[in-house]
Amino acid sequence: MALVLFLLMLAGVLCSLGQAMSQEEKLRLRNQVVEMFDHAYQNYMDHAYPADELMPLTCRGRVRGLEPSRGDVDDALGKFSLTLIDTLDTLVLLNKTTEFEAAVRRVLSDVRLDNDIVVSVFETNIRVLGGLLGGHSMAVMLKERGQHMQWYQDELLHMAKDLGLRLLPAFNTSSGLPYPRVNLKYGVRGPETRTGTETDTCTACAGTIILEFAALSRFIGDPVFEAHARRALDFLWEKRQRNSNLVGTTINIHSGEWVRRDSGVGAGIDSYYEYLLKAYVLLGDDLFLQRFNVHYASIMKYISQPPLLLHVHIHKPFLPARTWMDSLLAFFPGLQVLKGDIRPAIETHEMLYQVTKKHNFLPEAFTTDFRVHWAQHPLRPEFAESTYFLYKATGDPYYLEAGRTILDNLNRFARVPCGFAAMKDVRTGSHEDRMDSFFLAEMFKYLFLLFAEADDLPFDVEDYIFTTEAHLLPLSLSRAPHSSSVPSNKTSEEELDDSNFDWTCPNTRLLFPDPAFPRNLREPIRSAVDKSCPRPAPYKEPGMGRLPLRAQDFMANNPEHLELLRRMGVSLIHLKDGRVQLVQHATQAMSAVAAEDGVRFMQEMMELSNQQQKEQLPPRAVQIISHPFFGRVVLTAGPAQFGTDLSKSTTGVRGFVTAAEPYSGCNEITNAEYVQGHIALLQRGQCMFAEKARHIQKAGAIGGIVIDDNEGSSSDTAPLFQMAGDGRNTDDITIPLLFLFHKEGSILLEALKEYREVEVLLSDKARDRAAIFKGKPLPGNLIEDSVDVQEAEVGCLTEATTPTSFEPVAQSKMSTAMLDESLPEEVTPSQQAVISADEGSSTEQEAIPTKAEADLPQPKQDKDSESREESQGNTDSSSQSVDELLADWREDLEAFQKMEEDEL
């Protein structure tokens, strides 16, 4: 019964109208995957082992306690050579049996599991326990074939049992849900454990245990592990919202109350659903399939709106909980393939593919209108996973091309001399000094399988199930004896409902009789992503007279203009954060005609913004290239609508920075002798951006950087915007001007304070460091062939990162527009920020607010506030304080200083 779900993956019945990839090309790509794996694996072994992970930019190992804490991310590190264990079965799949045998011997001789360290139960289970079990499965398979591992006596399995016993104390709760963390040496009770006080855990954290624990139980003949995992699943099932049949994201492990009641298929819940279906496949228990089908029906009813996968409230499932999606949901099309629901899998995958092509990688989070929300990308494998499963199900060579895209982007943008580096910002191409173990455990498995033929594989993968970490567990475990020794949370009256079962996979020949059908599904989604930016122009009534005030002529400091607005029912509200809100009340106009003029004025403001939207520029880069940075620090910067167009410059503008006096740049520069020939640093506020540029240009500056005065602002948490002109002709400005938020600006100012002479490169993208220094020797192992960053494609997804967005407000007979001001200043067409409809709203709104960006404080948004609240505890850079950012910078600085010492 369990094997029937794999029929779909074996079918391969769909063809494509596109040209099939040649066997020679598939072989080339398969070999490229192996070469890339070798590059990553060998650099880990050479520079990091026995540390848990490789830091590919500084070519050293990440050892917990010796590196600055990254928060929850570090809970995966337990001083147990994480990457090596996580990679064991990948070595076998890629036909590296000799390396596998050597790796197993290293694990047995070097790895200790009794360290006094607190680790994540979830991460340790899927990565370390799963890695040991996958390695054991491969060792047994090779030994049975009689050529390798003849000495093996289940040593990896013994280690897996030892680790399982160290994880078991976490399950000592009244609910059966595990504590999120456990001390490998002391468990969860007592002060020496430094844990056990947590009350909440994520649904996926508690519900992603069953495959590894059940496999361990059946391998060793001890049911205790499987019983604990089943009890946790039973409890989660009992606590589902009974009307929607959805589960929340975070749950109290003692009371069972939902702490976060939002529900989706991404981070916090994802692998709970995955393990329900895969537990049925591996263990053959019909109850898991029934539960999965109940959940899946609700997912397709409330969450799935192809190609989107939304987040909803479990008690009000028709109410969206947020307007963005996270990249972890990219696994879901692959799970739908396993389920046999191919059409929505094709649609969602295509949406993810188009977003990926816009930014080279899938951003960590993006909005429902496909704009960047969080710009990081830690080399996650979920999109590659779904690409492989869709190719297995359809045989469509389109997915081979998608795989080629993944390979090319990894090599072009993430590859560095010491491995592959995570992307800190997909918009600018800046790197983060991390290469997570899942990159070796998952990414190369799925890419190799995508391009490999059956004869290339050392075993039949259809005999195994992939865990969420892509570890291989044999399906033969379904026949292993098992029994329960732990009381279950399952109610006695629960019965199997045959109506909830899908016993067979659909026949894909009947589903898709037309070979072009998959392509027909993809085309409208591609168009939806490509055309997601334009907004319909506001309705204009014909025959109306000339407006008393045109939007492009309006100046916020002009009393006559303000009086004309008052007559039209438009008023200005000054907000605490420095913004000015334009509100139009038709009932407050002097007359019906004036009210109509007010509506038309607001519409003109929106038209100007829509026009501006078509001219948006991608982010720029400020790259610190002087000693001791040498191009490693890249700061994301906002562009200006005037001055030098850096996208047309092959070299950018390079120079030393100096602070202008006055720092505001709003008057004639008094330290012109220092500014001349330098890049001037300026503070935001008090006058227009163009005015600042003219003053420093007159003083002889070759460029300028405006630093936000709004403390705590960062490009990680706030969308960039274009610096607008002042309503006058700006052709006289011939130098580049870039904008840095406060956090990025603080890094530059701190460097200037400490080193006095700081040289930067202003450009449209991070430059190859070898090109910057033109062959000059760099210290130590500094990256000499780091990839250049592809110029961001000017399109709606790039626009999402540059303009100021807003929260639409629909009001009865009222229009609103948002302006920023620090002092009264002119608002012109060039000052209008891009307007985008709210991600969760209809485009047919009675009123759409308009924002204008001049040299003014960055507006804060309700939706961003909500996102930041949800992402508290997230360890990416969006949640770091200035001190933490500077600490990371100092860490890199110390590393480079050490490199210089080694070189000398």
N, C-alpha and C positions, 0 to 999 in steps of 0.2 A: 504493500500500500504506500509506503513512504517513497519508494522509487518512482511512483507514477508522476510526481511533480517534476521529475527531471526529463520527462518525455519532451516537454516543450523546448528545453535547451538542446536536446538532441535533434530536434526536427530540422531546423535550418531550411525551411521550405520557401521562405520569401526570396524573391529575386529583386533586383533593382534595375531601373532603366539606365543607371550610370554604368560606366565601364568598370569591369571587375579589375581589382588589383592583381598584377601578375605575380606568379609564384616567386620570381626573382626579387621583386620589390618587397614582398612579405618576408622573404629570407633576409634581405638587407635590414629591414626594420627590426626583425627579431634579433639579429646579431647586434644591432645598435642598442637594443634594450639590455642585452647581456653586457656590452661594453660600459654602459652607463651604470649598471649595477656594480660592476667591478670597480669603477671609479669611486662610487660612494662607499662600498664595503671596505675596499682596501685602505681608503683614507681613514675610515673609522679605526681599523685595526692598527694602522701605522701611527696615528696621531692621538687617538682617544682611548683605545682599550687599555685597561679594564674599566674605564669610566662608563657611565650609563649611556651617554650620547656624545656625538661629535659637535664641536663648535666650528663650523667650516670656514668662517672668516678669519679666525685667529688660530686655526689649525691646532686645537687642543681639545681635551676632553672636558665635558661638563660634569663636575663632581659636586654633588649637593653639599652645601655648607661651605664650600670654597668659592663659589660664585655668588653674586648678589641674588637674593631670593626673587623669584618671579611669581610668587604666590601659589595658587592651586596647581598651576602647570607642573611645578616641581614635585608634586605628590606622586607623580609617576616614577620618580627616580628613587631607587632604594639601595644604591651601591651594590647592585647585583648584575652588572654588565648587561643592562637592559637591551641595548641594540643587538648584541650578539645572540641572546636568547630569542629575541623577536625575529631574527633572520634565519634561524636554523632550517625550517622547512622550505624557505625560499631557495636556499642553496641547492637542495635536492631537486626542486622543480626546474631549476635552471641548469641541471645536469652537472652540478659541481659537487660530486660525491666525495672527492678527495678533500676538498675544502670543508665539506660537511663533517667528515670524520675528524678532521683536525679541530673543528669548532666544538664538536661534542666533547672531545678530550679536554679542551680548554675550559669549558663550562664545568666539567666534573672536577677539575683540579683547582680552579681559581675562584669559582662563584660560591659565596656564602649567603645563606638565606636567614641567618639569625642576627642580622644587624639591628642595633638599637636605633631604629629609624621609623618614623611614621609615614605610611604610604597610603595611597588611595586603594580601597578594596576593589573598585571597579577596574582601574587601570592595571593593577597588579594581576587581577584575574585574567583579563583579556590578553594582556601582553606577555606576562611572565608565565603564569600557569598555562595559558593557551600555547605559548611558545614551547614550553617543556613537553606538553602533550603532543603538539604537532611534530616536534623533533623526535619524540618517542615513536610516533606512528611511522615516520619515515625510516627510523633506524630499524624497526621491526620488519618493514617491507623490504629494505635492502638486505637485511640478514637472511630473510627467507629466500632471497634470490641467490644467495651463496657466494656473492662476489665481494661485498663490503660489509663492514660492521660485524664480522664474525666473533669479535671479542665482546660484543655488547650483551649485557645481562640486566637490562631494564633499569640502568642507573638513572636515566632521565625521569623515568616513572617514579622511582624512589624519591627523587628531588621534588617532583610534582606533588607527591603525597605529603612530604614535609611542608611544602608551601601551603597546601590546602589546609593542613592542621593549624598553621599559623594564621590563616584567614578566618577559620571557624569562629574564634571568639567574637568577631564582629557581628555574628548572627544571634548573639545572646540578648535578644530583646523580646518583649512581650508580643510584638507583632510578627516577629520572624524576619522583618526587614533589617538588613545589615546596617551597622554604623558606616558612615562614608569612609572612615579612616581606621587603620589599625596599626599598632606598633608590632613590627615583625618579631621582636624579642619578648615583649611584655603583654601583648594583647590590647585590651581596651579598659581594663579595670586597674585602678591604683594611680597614684601621682606620677610614678615612673613612666607610665605609658604616654603621658603628654597628649592624650586624646580621650575619647569616650564621653565627651561633654556635648557633642553635637546632637541636635534634635531633628535636623532635616536632612533629606537626601533626595537626589533626583530620581525620577521614575526609571530612567535607563540605568542608573547606578545600581538600583535594587533588582531590576528586571533583566539584567544581562549577565546572568550567572549560570543559568541552567545548562548550557552546552558544555562548558568546561567542567563544572562540578559533576554533571551526570557522566561525562566521559571518564573522569577520574574514578568515580564510583564503580563504573562497569569494567574499567581496566584492572582495578585492584580487588574487586569483589566486596567492597565496603559501601553499603547504601547511604551512609550518613551524609555524604556531601550532596548527592542528588536530592535527598529528602529535604535538606535545608534550602536548596535552591527552589524546589517545588513549593515549599511553604511560603517563600517570599512572593512567588508568582501568584499563588492562591490569594494572598492578602491583597495584592494590587488589583486582582480581578474583582474581589469583593468590594473594593473601595472605588471602583469605576463609577462615574455618574450614571445612574440607572436609566435616565431618560435619553441622554445623548450617547451612552455607551462609550464615552471618551474618558481618558485619564488626564490629570493635570501634570504639570512639569515638576513640581517639588512637593514632597509629602513629609509629614511628621512621622518619624519612625516609631514613636511610642503611641500616639493617639490615632494615627491614620488619617488625620485631617489634612486636606490639601492646603499647602502653604501658598503655592502659585497655581491658580486655576485656569491658566491659559493652556491650550492644547494644540499641538501640531505634530509633524513627523520629523522635525529637526532636532537641534541640540536639547538634551534633557529628557527626550522621550524615544528618539529614533530606534535604538537597538532593542528596546523592549518589544516593539512590534516585530522586529526582525527575528528575535529569539523565540517568539511564540510559534511562528511558522517553521523555523528551522529546527525547533525542538520536536515538532511533529515529524519532520523529515528524518532526523537523526534517531529519535527514540521510538517512533511509531505509535505514540499515544494520541488517540483521536481527540482527546479533550483539548489539546493545544491548538489543533486546527479549528475546532469549533470556536474557541475564544478569539483566535485570530480573525476568523470570518466575521464574527460579530463586530469586532473593532474595525475591520476593513470596510464593512458596509457603512459605518458611521464616518470613517475618513473620507470615503468617496461622496458621501452625502453633504458633509459640512466643510471639510478641509480642502479637498481636491476640487479646484476649479481650473481644469486644464487650460493652459499649461502651468498655472500657479498652484502652489501648495500653501494655504493660508494658516494663520494662527487664530484660533477662536476661543471663546470662553466656554468651559465645559457645561455650565448651567444655562448659557444662552448661546448655543452653538452657531446661530445665524449672525452673531455679533462678532466682527473681527476684533482680535485682541491687539494686533499690531499691524503695521503697514510695511514690514520688511521680512525677508526670508534669510535664513542662514545657510551656509554652504554645506553643512552636514546632511541636509535633506537630499543631497545629490545621490545618496545611496538608494533612494526610494524607487526610482525606475527599475533598478536591478531587482529589488524585492518584488515589484509588480511582475517582472518577468517570471520569477519563481512561482508566483501566485497564478500566472497565466493570463494576466490582464495587460495585454500588449499595447492597446491603443493609447491609454493615458501615459504609459511608460514612454512611448515614442514622443508624445507631445511634450511632456515635462523635460525629457532629455534634450529635445531640440531647443527649448527655451534656455536651458543651462548651457548648451553648446554655443548659442548665439551670444549669451552674456560672456562666456569664456573668450570667444573670439574678439570681443570688444576690448578686453583688458588683458589678454594673454593667459590669465588665470582667473579662476572663479573667486571673486572677492569673498571675504569671510562672511559678509552680509550685504544684501542688496535689496532695494525696495521693490514693491510690487509693480512699479513702472520701470524697473530694470536700471535703477540708478544706484551708485555705490553708497553703501551705508557704513560698513567697516571695510577698510581698504587692505587689511592684512591677508596673506595667503600662506599658511604654514605647510605648503606642499601636500595638501590633503589628497587622498586617493579615491574618494567616493565617486567622483565623476568618471574616472577611469574604470572603476568597478561596474558602474551601470553601462558604460560603453561596451565592455566585454560581454556582459550578459545579453544585451540587446543584439549584439552580433551573433552570439550563439543561438538566439531564438529566431533571428530573421535571416541570417546569412547575407545581409545587405552590406555591400562593400562601403557604403556611406560611413559605417561605423569604423572601418579600417582607416578612413581618411580622418575621422575624428581622433582616433588613436595617434595618427601621424602628427596631428596638430599638438597633442599633449607632449609627444616626444620632442618636437621641434622647439616648443616654448620652454620646456625644461632645460634643454641644451643652450638655448639662446639667452635666457634671462635668469635662470637659477643656478647654472653651473659655475662653479668657482674652482680654483686649483685644488682645494682641499675637500671637495665633495659637492653638495648642492645646498644652497642657502635659501631659507624661507624668505618670502617677500614681505617686507615691512609695509610697503605701499605699492599696490599694483599700478597706481597712476604714474608714479615717478620712477619705479624700478628700483627703489632702495631696498637693501637686504637687511635681514635680521640674522644674528649669529646663532642659528639653531638648525639642526637637521634631526627631526624627531624620528624615533625608532620605527614608527608606522610607515615611514617613507620606504624603508627597505623591506618591511614585512608585507606590505600590501601593494604599493604602486607597481613594483617590478613584477610581481606575480601576475597581476591582471594585464599589464601591457605585454608580457611574454606570452601569456595564453591567448591574447588577442591575435597575435601575428604568427603563432606557432601552428604547425600541422600536428596531427595525432602522432606521427612518427617521431616528432621532436620531443615528445614528453616521455619521461622515464616511467610513468605509470598512468593509469586511466583516472583522470580527475573526477569522472562521474561516480567513482566508488567512494568519494569523500564529500563532506559538507564543509563549506567555508564558514569559519566563525566571523564575528564582526571585525576581527583583526586579521582576517584572511588566513588563519591557521587551519590546517587540514585534519579533520577527524573522520575516521573511517565509518561508513554507514553500517558496517557489520556490527557495530555496537548495539544496534537495535535488537539483535538477537542475544545479547549478553544478559544473564540473569540479574534481576534487581528486585529489591523490596524496600519498603519504607520503614524507618525506625523512629521517625519524628512525626508527632501529630500534625495533621494537615489543617490548613485554614479553610479547606473546601467544605462547603455546607453539604449535609447529607442529602438534602432534597434536590441538589443540582443533578439534572439529567441531561443526556445528550439530545439535542434537538436536530433531527436529520435535515430540517429545512435550512440549517445554517451551514451545511457541509457542501463543499465543492469537491467532489471525489475525483474528478478527472480534469485534465487540462483541456482547454478548447482546441479544436482542430484549426491550426492557423490557415490551412487551405480554404476553409469555409469562412474564417474571419476576414481574410484578405484575398478574395478571388482575383482582384486586379493587382498585377505586380507593381503598378505605380502607386498603390494605395499608401504605403508608408511615406512616399515623397509628397503625396497630396496632403497628408497630415502635417508634414513639416513646413510646407510653404507658407501658410498663413501665420504660423508662429514666428517664422523668420521675419516676416513683414511686420508683425506686431512689435517685435523687439527693435527692428530697425527704425520704425516710425513712431516710437513711443514718445518722442519729444514734442512734435508739433501739437499745438492746441488749436481748436477751432477759433476763428476770429469772432469777436463779439458781434452781435446783431446790430445792424445800423438801419434805422428807419429812413426811408427815402423822403426827399423833399424838405428836410429840416434846414433851418437857417444856419448861418455861420455862428460858431460858438463865440461867446464873449471872451473866453480864455482857452487857448489851446494847451494841451498837456505839455507839448514840447517847449512852450514858452514860460511855463510856470516856474517861479522862484519862491522858495519857502520864506525868504526874508523880505519879500516885496509886499508892503502893506496893501497896495492896490489889488494885488493878486489875491491876498487873503480875504479882502472885502468881496471880490467877485465870487470866491468860493462860498463865502457865507450866504450870498444871495442865491446861490445854486443849491443850498442845503448841505454843503460840504464843510465840515469842521475839522480842526486839527486837535488831536489829543497828545499831549506830551507824556511819554512813558518814562519810568524810572531809569531804564537802561539806556536812555539817550535817544530812543527812537521817537518818531512822530507818526501817529496813526491818522490816516485820512478816513473819515466816516461820512457817508452821504445818506442823509435822511430826506426822503422826498417830501415828507410832511412839513419840514422846516424851511423849505425853499420859499422864496418871495412869491412865486406864482407857479402854476402848472407848467408853463413854458420854461421857467427857470429850473424847475425840478427835472424836466427832460434834458435841459442843457447839462445839469449835474450828472445825470446818468451817462450822457454822451462823453462828458469830460473823463469820468472814471473808465469808460470803455476805451477812450484814447490812451489813457495811461497803460491799460492792459495791452493794447495793440503795440505800443512802443516797446513794452517788455517782451512781447512775443517776437517782435522784429529783432530785439537784442538777443533773444534766445538762439536765433539762427547764426549769430556771429560769435558765439561763445568760444573762448580759447581754452585749451587744456592747461593743467597746472604746469608751473615751471619749477626749476630746481636751483637751489643754492648749494653748491658743493664746496666744502672746505678742503683746500688742496695744500695748504702750507703744513710745515712740520708742527705737530707729529701726526697729523690726520691723513695727509696724502690721498685725499679723495674719498676716504672711507665714510665720512659723515655727509649725508645728503639730506637737505631740509626741503620739504615740500613748500612751494611758494605760489602765491596767486599772481596772475599776470595783470598788466595794465592795457587799456585800450588805446594807448598812445605810446610814442617813443619807439625805440628799436624793437623790431619783431624778432625775438630770439629764435623762433622756429625757422627763420630764413638764414640764420647764421650757423655756419658749420663749426665754428670754434667757440661761440659764445663770447662773453665779455669777462675778462680775467683781471683782477686787481686786488690790492690790499684795501681793507675797510678802515674807515675812521668815522667817528661820530661828528655830525654837523653841529655847529653852534649858530643860532639856537637849534636845540634838538628837534623842535617841531618843524623846522624848515619853512616856517611861514613868513619869515622876514629875510632880508639880505644876509647871506652867510658871513659871519664875522671871522671865521677861521679858514678863509679861502686858501691860504698858503698850505694848509694841511689837507684840505679837501681836494685840491687840484691834483688830477691824475689818479685819484682814489675812488673807491666806491663808498658813497656817503650813507651812513646809518641815520635814519630819521624816526621820530615817534609819530604815531598816528594821532590825528586830531587837530582842531583849531583852524584848519584851512583845507582847501581842496588838494587832492593828490597832484593835479597838474601844476598847481602853484608851487608845491614842494619841488617838483621835478625842475621847473624853470629856475628856481633859486640855486639849486645845487649845480645845474648845468652852467649857469652864469659864473659860478665859482670855479668851474673847471673840472667837476666830477665826471667820471666816465660811466657812472651808473649809480643807482640808488636802491636802498632796501628800507622799506617802511615797516616798522615793528609795531604790532598791536599794543595798545596801552590797556587793553581789557585783560586783567590778570587771570590766568588759568585757561585762556582760549588756546585751542590747538587744532591743527588740521586733521587730527585723528577723530575729533568729536564734532567739529563744525565744518560745514561745506565751505570751500573757498569761493571767492567772488572776484570779479574783475574790477580793478580800480578804474573809475570812470573819469572822463574829462570834466571840464568846468563850463561847458556850453560854448566855449570859444573854439576857434580853429587851433588844433594842437599839433599842426605840422611842424611848428618851430621846435618841438621837443624831439631831440634826436638820440637821447640816451635811454637805456632800459631802466625801468623801475619795477621792482618786485615787492610783494607783500608777504610778511611772515607773521603768523599768529604768535601770541605771547610765549608759549612754550618753546617753539622753534627759535624765536628771537632770543630767548634767554640763553640757549645753548651757544649761539653766536656771540652774545655779549660776554658770557662767562669765558669763552675762549679768548676774546680780545682782552679781557681783564687779566687773564693769567699769562698770555703770551705776547701781548702788546702788538705784535705784527701778525696779522691773520690774513691770509690770501684766500680769496674765494673765486669760484667760477659761476657766473650767471648764465644759465642755458635753458633750453627747452626740455632737457632730460639729463639724467646722470650720465656722465661721460666715462668711457673706458679709461682707467687710470694710466694704462700704458700710452694711450694717445695724448693724455694731458701732459705727461712728462717727456714725451717724445724720445724714448729710449734712455732717459737718465736712470741710473740705478736706484731702486727703491730698497728700503731696509728690510732685512729678514725675509720672511716668507710672504711678504705683502703681495696681494693679488696682482699678477702681472698680465693676466689674460682675461680679466673679468669681462663679462659680456656688456655690450652696450644696450641701452634700453630703447626699445622700439618706440618711435614717436607715437604718442597716443592718437588714436584715430579720432578725428573731430566728428563727433556724433553725439547722440543723446546720452550715452552712458558716460562719455567724458564730460559733457555738460553738467551732469549731475554732481560732479565733484567740484566744479568751479563756481557756479552761481550761488547766490543766496536763495534758498528755497523758503517756503512759508506754509503756514497752516491755513487752508481755505476756511472762510467763514461765510456761511449762507445765512442771510438775514432777510426777513420779510420787508420788502420795500426799502432796503438799505444796502449800500455798497460800502466796502472798506478798501483802503489802500494804506500800505505801510511805507513810511519814509524813515531814514535814519538822519539824525543831525547831532552834531556836537556844538556847532554854532549855526545860526541861520545862514543858509547857503543856497545857491541856485540849483534847481533840479531840472535837468535837461534830458533829452532823449538818450544821450550817452550814459546817463546815470541810472537808467532803469535796469534793475536786475532781471534775470530770467524768471519768467513765471511758469510754474508747473502745477497742474492740478494735484490735489491731495491724493496720495496713493490709494486710499480706500474710498474715494469719493467719485461721484459721477462727473463727467465732463460737462454735463448740462446743469450748471449752477446758476442761480439767480444773481449771485454776486461773487466775484473772485477778487481777493485783495491783491494789491500791487505793492511791490517794494522798490525803492530806489536806493542804490548804493553809491554814495560818494565817499569822502574820507570820514567815515562815521563808524561807531561801534557796531560790531557784528550782532545782528538780532538773534535772540534765543528762541527756540521753537518748542512748542509743547511736545511734539512727537519726539524730538531729540531728547528732551528731558526724560520722557518715558523710557526711551531706549537706553539712556545712561543709567536710569534706575534699574532696568532689567539686567544691564550688563555689569552691575557692581560685582566685584569679585572676579570679573574677567581679567585675565592676566595679560591681555595685549596692551599695546601702548596707549590705547584710548583711555585706560583707567589709571595711568601713571601720573603721579604728581610731578611738579617741576624738579623736586629733589631727586626723585627716582630716575627721571630722564637724565639729569646731570650725573647721577651715580652710574647709569649705564654708559654714559659718555666717558666718564673718568675710568671706568673699567676697560673700555676699548683703548683709551689713552695709555693706561698702564701696560696693557698688552703690547702696544706698539713700542713703548719705551723699552720693554724687555726684549722685543725683537731686535731693536737697534743695538742693545748691549750684546746680544748673542752674535749679531753680525760683526760688531767691532772685535 
